[in-house]
Amino acid sequence: MKVLMICTEKLPVPPVLGGAIQTYISGILPYLRDKYEITVLGVNDPSLPDSETIDGVHYARIPGKVFEIYKDEVVKYLESNQFDLIHIFNRPRLVLPVRNVAPNAKITLSMHNDMFYPQKINPEEAAAVVHEVTNIVTISKYVGNVIRELYPEAASKLRHIYSGVDSNQFLPGNHPKMQKIRNEIRKANGLENKTVILFAGRLSHNKGVDRLVRALPALSKKHKDLALVIVGSKWFSQEDITDYIAYVKSLANKLPIPVVATGFVSPSQIQNWFAAADIFVCTSLWQEPLARVHYEAMAAGLPILTTARGGNPEVILVGENGLVVENPDSPAGFEEKLNEILSNKTVMKKMGEKGRELAVSIYNWERVATEVIEVWEHSLNTPLKEEMQPFEEQMEPSLETAFEEVIPQEEQVEELTVQESVATEEKETEEEIARKEKEKAEKKLKKDLKKKKKKEEKEKKEKKEKKEKKEKKDKGKSKKSKK
């Protein structure tokens, strides 16, 4: 059977630049390639050839980055290539163009976030998409609940499949393979004998790392050995300093504990920072589908503190592998829950061990691939244009709050955002604070430059006067010697 997996237009596969969907596809391929003839269609990248075959999987790469361009290239590719099943990842707007050019193929749609939101897709088009696909796979119950809330007719086609992680890549810091790396990172960054709190993710308002930073002054009074590591940038390898990043940096600079900001870390090195940490914190403020950093933290044997937003709490067994902050808008929630974990080292250790156990036994790629195969086979056995028979395992009843506060994100098409409206203690918005901090920094820089220039001019003048004085003195000596 010929299967085409269509990735999103933002990042390439394999995940040389990272990306949750790209990592997902690469994770399950080893368990699928012997059973199916697979082609992965994705965006091109300077570091990768436009066409290649690796371990029996064919990769075709086309121009993209912008959805409309990518859509046209996908259609063009399908005009000359036929498949039995087409698995589209997180782009419901690709379904109808694909159906037009591949009328006999079965289509499975994987949803990694809320791309069915009306501001992302026309409701009429979305309803047609639901009709055309045989399956809709979601990465969390939350995502499925949102879709069903919007389009009840999708209910019988929904199935959630939790993602996975490579537990051989992400290892606990006390694992023989990671002990040396852990020690080297901690020594190089002044983290020896510290309890390291790790945040890993994009540095944007909706990811909320500022809440964690603002919780640390009070927490550090109770726990004297703390340190903070922030791994991430604005958007994967982009290192731009946004107003929000400037704001977070200004907060971090005032902390009484060591802070390490790594910037973007490549997917091949990220596990080292997890191994160097002692606890992982996800600070998301938006209704996040389910961040894959939770799986990585579990595999690395770290206790987790996450937020009650979207699908994130679905992988937390409260008190066993982590805790949940119910109101992440307030830094106090992070302080309280972190204090609860940090105050009992035995419980902290057990949480990490439980997380590792869950990652190895449940959240592994083989299990994910097995469930994907079930979906594919179900799709192949479902006649086109007929109502799909429901899976034995269906989504839980929709949550009353499933669709609340879900607003499109302005930074990237991969996710939706919440509008930032939480004021600081001085009732100023973070944007205002960021601007003020930036202005303050610019004023300070100008002042320092002016001071430096004045000092240089003074030194230059003194040097000139000293030189003239010396020349005058030498001239006087010369006259005396002539006499």
N, C-alpha and C positions, 0 to 999 in steps of 0.2 A: 504494500500500500504506500502510495506517495503522499507525504505530508509536507505542507509548507507552514512554517512558523514565521509570522510577520511581527517583527519587533517595532518599537516606536522610533520616531525620526530624530530623537535628540542625541542618543549615544550609541556607539557601535557594539556589536557582539563579535567575539568574546568581550567581556567587560574591562577593556584596557584602561578605560577612564572611570570605571565604577558604574553604578546604576542598579537599582533593585531588580528591575525587569530583566536587564541584561544578565545579572548574576543568577536569577531564577532560571532562565533558559539554559545557561551554561551548566547549572547544577543538575538539571534533569536529563540532559542529552546523553550522558554515558549509559543511562538505563533505558533509553528509547532507541538508540541508533541501530541496535542489533535486530529490533523487531519491525522497524519501519525504514523506508527510504526517505530521509529527512533533508529538507533544504531550509536554511535559515536566511530570511530576507531582512536586511537591515540597512542602516545608513552607512555611507562610506566614510573613511577616515584616512588621513595621510599615512598613518602608521600601519595600515592594513591593505592588502590587495583587494581589487574589486571582485575577484572570484578566487575561491580556493576550496579544497576539500581536506578536512582534518578528521582523522579517525572515522572515516566513512560518512561524515556529515558535510554536505555541500553548503558553503556560505556564499551568498550573492549580495553585493553591496551597491547601493544606488544613491544618487544625490538626495539630500534631504534637508535637515535642520528646520526648514519651514514646512508646515503640514501640507499645504496645497501643492507644493512642488513634489513632496514625498508621495502624496496620493497619486499624482499623475504618473510618477515613476513606477509605483506598485502596479497600477493598471497596465502600463506598458509591458512590464515584466510578465504579467499573467496572460497577456495577449499571445505570447509565444511559449508559455509553459503551462502544463495542465497538472492538476493535483486532485486526489480523491478527497482529501480533507485539508482545510485551511484554518489554522489557529491564529487568530488576530489578538494581539496583546494591547489592551488598554486604549484602543482607538475605535470606539463604536462608529465614528464617522467614516471609517474605512469599509464598513460592512456592505453598504449598498453599492458603492463603486466596484467592490470585489465581486458581489453577487452578479452584477451586470455583465462582467467579463468572464465569470466562472459559474454559469447557471446550474451546473450539475454537481458542484462540489459541496460537501457538508462543511458548515462553518461553525467553529467554536470560538467564543469570545471570552477572553480573560480580562477581568476588571481589577485593577490594582488601586483604584481610587474612584472618586465620585464624578467621573466624566459623563454621567447621565444627567448631571445637573442642568436645568434649562438654559443657563447662561453659557454652557459648553456645547449643547446640541439642541437643535430645534425639536420640541416635543413630538411633532408629527414624524420627523425622521427617526427619532428614538423609538417610537412605537413600531415603525416599519422594521427597524433593526431587530427589535425583540422578536418580531414575527419571522424574520429570515434566519436567525441563528438557531441551532439545535440545542446548544448549551451555553450557559453563562457561568463561568467559574469566577469566584471572588476570593480574595486573599484573606478575608475576614467575614464574620457574620455581619458586622456593622455595614460593610459595603453592600452586601446582599440585601440587608434590611432597607437601606436607602433606595436601592433600585426598585424593590417591591413596593415601597411606600409611594413611589412615583408612578410605577407601571405594574399594577397588580397582576396583569396577564403574564408577567415574567416569572411568577412564583414557581411554576412547575419546571422551569428550565434552570433554576439557580442551584448552585452547589458551592459551598465554601471549601477551599483546600488551603490549609495553612502552609506557609512557605517553609524552607529548610535552610540548613547551614552545613558547611563542611567542618565537621568536628575534628578533622585532622589538620586543618589550617588554623582554626581558632582553638587554642589549647590554654588551659589554666597556667598561670604564672609559675606554679610549683611543679609543672610537668618537666621532666628531664630535658626535653627539647627547648624549653622556654626559659629555664632558670637563668642561664647566662645572659640571654637577651633582656630579660626583665631587669636584672642587676645593672647591666650596662646602660640601659635607658634611664633608670632611676639615678645612677651615679652621674651621668652626663648632664642631667637636668636638675640636680640638687634636690632629688626626691627620696634620698636614702632615709630610712627610719620614719617615713611619712605614710599616712593613710591617704591614698590617692583616690580622689573622686574624679571620675571620667565622664565627660560629655563628648559625644561624637555625632556630628550632623551638620547640616547647613546652618550658617549663621544668618538667620532671618527672623523677623518679628514672630512669625507663627511657630517657630521652633522654641522660642521662649527661654533661651539660655540665660538671659539677664535675670530671670526670677531666681535661678540657682545662685548666681553671683551675689544677688542682693540678700540671699538667705545666709551667706557664709560669715558675715561679721559677727552675728549673734551665735552661730553654731561654733565658730572657732574659739569662743570664750569657754565653751563646754568641752571641746576636744582640741587640745593644743597641738596635735601632730598632723593636722590636715594640710592637704595640698590639692590644687585643682588643675586638671589638664583639659584643655578645650581643643578637640580635633575637628577641623573642618574649615570651610571657607564659604563665600557667598554662594557659589554654585560649582560643585565639583572642583575642577582645576583652576577656576577663576579666582584670583586673589585680590579683587577690587576691594577698596576700603569704603564701604557704604556708611551712611549716617548711623545705621543701627550698629554696625561693627565698631565704629568710633565710640558709640555710646557704651557698648559692652566693655571695650578696652578701658574707657575712663573709669568704669566701675571696678574693673579688675585691678587697675593700678592702685586703688585705694584699699585693697584687701590686706589684712595683716598676715596673710599666708602666702606661700609660693604659688605662682600661677604660670603655667606653661601653655602657650598658644602655638600649636604646630602649623597652622594653615592646612592646606590640602595635603592629605597623605594618600599615596597610591594604594589601590586595592591589594597589591601584593605585599604591602608593608603594614596595613592597618591592624592586623592581628597582634603585632608587637606591642602596640599601645594598650590594647585590651589586656594583654598579659602583664603589662607594667602597672595596671590599676588594681584597686581593691574593691571598688563599688562603682556601678554604672547608674547614671541618672538620665532619663529621657524627660525633657521639660516641655513637650509639645502643648501648645495652647489651642490649636485648631483641631477639628474633628479628623484626626489622622487615620487613614485606613488601617494600618498596622505597620509600624516602622520595623525594617528588618534588623536594625541594630539590637533589638530585643533578643533575637535568635543568636546573634554573634556574642552578646554579653553572656547569655546562658552557656554557650559552648565554651567560653573563656572562664567559666566558673565564677562569675561575678554576681553578687546579690544585686537585684534591680529595683530602682525606684522609678516608677513611671506615672503618667497622668491618666485620669479617667476621661479621656477624650478619644472618640472614635473606637477603633478596634484594638488599641494598645493594651488595655487591661485584660483582653481575652486570653493572653498567654501567661498571665500572672496568677499563680495559686497563692493568694494573699497569706503571708506568714510563712510560706514554704520556700518560694524562690524569689520573693520580693514583696514590696508594698506599693500601694497606689495613693497618689495625692488626688483627693476629690476636687479641690478647688485650686488649680494651678495658677490662677491669676494672681494669687497672693504668695509672696515669698515665704510667709509664715508656714504654709503647708509643707514646703520642702524642708524647712528647718525642723519642724516637728517630726516628720517621718524619717529624715536622715538621722536625727538624734536617736530615734527608736532603734534603728538598725545599728548605728555605731556604738550604742551603749552596751550592747551584748555581743562580744566577739564570737562566742560559741554559736549563737543564732546566726550571726553574719556568715560564719564559715559554713554552716549547714545549708543556708540559703544558696550559697554559691555551688555547693555540691549537688543540691537538688536541681538547680538550673542546668548543670552539666549533664546530669542523668536524663533530664527531659530532652535536651538537645540531641543526645546520642540515641535515645530510644524512640523518640517521637518526631522531633523536628529535623529529620534527616532527608537528604535528597532522594533516596531510594523510595521512601514512603510517599513523597510528593509525586514522583514519577509513576508509581503504581496507581495512584488516584487519578492522575492525568490519563493514563492508559484506559482506565475504566470509563472516563468521560469520552475519550475518542471512540472506543468500541461502541458505547451507547449511541454516539452520534452516527456512526456508520450504519448502525442497525435501525436508525430512525428514518422513515421515509420523508423525503422533502415535502414541504408545505403542509405537513400534517402535525397535529398537536403532539408535542413530545410527552411521552409517559413520564411521570415524576420519578425521581430517584428515590430509593428506599429511605435515604437520609436527606431530610429537607431542612431548610433554614428554620430557626426558632421563630416564634411569633415576633412580628416587627416591634421594635422598641418605640415607645411614644416619642422619644427624643431623637430618634434616628436621623431625622432630617433637619433638626434644629441647628442653627448657627453654622450651617455649611455654606460658605460663600466663596466664589472663585478666587484663586490666588493670582496675584498680578505678576509674580516673579517667574513662574514657569508653568508650562502646560501640563506637566506631569502631576500636579497636585492642585488642591483648592485651598483657599486661605480663609481665615476669619479676619474680620476688620479689627484692627487694634484700637481699642477705645479705653483701655485701662489707664487711668492717670497715675502718676507717681505720687509719693506722699505729699509733695508740694503742689499737687493738682496740675501738674504740667504734663503734657504728652511726652512720650519717649522721643518723638521726632523733634520736639522743641528742645528737649534736653540735649539730644544729639547735636542739633544745630548750635546750641549755646556752647557745648563742649568743643565743637569744631572751631567756632569763632574765638573761643577762649584760647585754644591751642594756637590758632593763627596769630592772635594778638601777642601771645607769649613768644612765638617764633619771631615775629617782627621786632618785638622788644629786645629779644636776645640778639638778633642780628644787628640791631641798632647799637646795642651795648657793645657787641663784639667789634663793630666797625669803629665805634668811638675809642675803644681800647686800642685797636690796631693803629688808629690815627695818632693816639697819644704816644704809643710805643714808637711809632715811626718818627714822630716829632722829637721825642727824647733821644732816639738813636741818632737823629740828624744833629741835634744840639751837642750831643756827646762827641760826635764825629768832628763837628766844627770846632769844638773846644779843644779836642785832641790835636787837630790840625794847627790850630792857633798856638797851642803849647809847643808842638814840634817845630813850628816856624820860629818861635822865640828862641828855642834851644839852638836852632841852626844859626841864627844871627849871632848869638853869644859865642858859638864855636868859631865863627869866622873872625870875630874880633880877637 
